């Protein structure tokens, strides 16, 4: 599944969002291919809630799955 990022970055993103690797800190920092930045709280991630909060607007967007997050152009930052 391509969203503009490299296959390696997409694999790393999927691994972090599947909690194959524990993120450092209370948030997973994300970037979008369109230039936006967001954060996903670790507590949401642990509960399999993919709610990304835009760092500029503070607007939160909820995604149904890891695949949906990646398809929307998001990757770990």
C-alpha positions, 0 to 999 in steps of 0.5 A: 500500500503506497501513500507517498512514503518509502516502503521502509517508513511504512513498515516502521510506521506499521510496526510502531502502531501495532506496538511491535516497538514501544514508542518513547514518551507519551506520544507517537509523532506523525507526519503526513505527506501533505506537510501536516504534523500530528501526535497520537497519544500512547494511551489511545494507541494502547487501546487501539484508538487511532486518534491523531491530533493535528499539531497546528490546529489541535483538530483530532481525527479518528481512524478505524485502523492502522491501515486507514492511518497509513492510507491517509498519508501518515507515517511516524516522524 
